Amino acid sequence: MSIDHRTPRAGQAPTGPGAATLTEAAPGVFGYLQPDGSWFISNTGFILGEDQVLSIDTCATEARTRAYLAAIRTVTRQPVTTLVNTHHHGDHTNGNHLLGAQVIVAQSGCRDSAAGIEVVKIPPRSPRANAYAERWVRTARAGVADRMLIAGPRHLRVIMREYATHFNHHRPHRARNLRPPDADDIATVLVTDLAAARIRRREVLGGLIHEYEQAA
């Protein structure tokens, strides 16, 4: 099956130069081919599922992406739920927001570039350049994130806020002689007589972490 689709221009009907061709390459697999001869042109495509559509890339402009969606609608009324971006260039990603896909699949570099995230690389052979950040991320993952099922961004913020309080006010640090970062006034006790002292335990994050301190 091959269908001719025209990309509309402002104030014009979808006729004239700029015809895009929808071709069924295999059962349920379609290629949306835009003609050569213009800047910012790319090819897209989509795959039909039982009750959904997977799109491979979008187009560079709103008009071209809407024409692409109209081409999909000539084949199926199923929603586009998954989008695969092959790389971050605008002629493949600028129309992402028009599809309303619930899932976008992309390589991490493509994701960061499309979202405007700049990755700052440390100099070679300088492991201490970001040691503090790496240590915090490693500690937070090992202590909390890898041991809990995070339900969403709000849940994550609540968890990390409580863990940060534990980290700064109670968790012992070797570099600080087993004192927390925000506890300069705490005197370090090397040995505690457990037979005579009373130890109090407090649960953090629902019992995931236990804090111990000597009762008065």
Number of C-alpha atoms within 10 A of each C-alpha: 9 12 14 12 20 20 20 18 14 7 6 9 10 15 12 11 11 18 17 22 19 23 16 17 12 10 9 13 14 22 20 24 19 22 14 11 8 9 8 13 18 19 17 21 21 23 19 19 13 7 11 15 21 20 25 22 28 32 24 20 17 15 15 22 25 18 19 27 16 13 19 23 12 10 12 13 11 14 17 22 16 19 23 21 21 15 18 19 15 19 21 25 24 18 21 22 11 12 18 14 17 9 12 17 14 17 12 10 14 18 17 14 15 19 10 9 11 9 9 6 8 11 9 7 7 9 10 11 13 11 11 10 11 13 11 13 13 12 13 16 13 11 14 18 16 10 10 13 10 14 8 8 9 9 12 15 12 11 17 16 12 12 19 14 13 18 19 15 14 18 17 16 13 9 9 12 12 16 20 19 15 12 13 10 7 10 10 11 8 7 6 11 7 9 6 7 11 13 12 11 12 11 11 15 15 8 9 11 13 12 13 12 11 11 9 7
